[in-house]
């Protein structure tokens, strides 16, 4: 029964992971966003208490 022979399937699995790890992962990790976010201020804004007109 050739289905029980793991040699060709293991080679296909190992080769596909080798391709994935050497080509796809570096391309994904080198992706940069076209619009870099601007750094926000670390100071918290001063808030005023709300005065309810019916209270």
Secondary structure as GFF3:
##gff-version 3
##sequence-region A 1 55
A	DSSP	three_ten_helix	2	4	.	.	.	ID=ss1
A	DSSP	alpha_helix	6	19	.	.	.	ID=ss2
A	DSSP	pi_helix	20	24	.	.	.	ID=ss3
A	DSSP	alpha_helix	25	29	.	.	.	ID=ss4
###
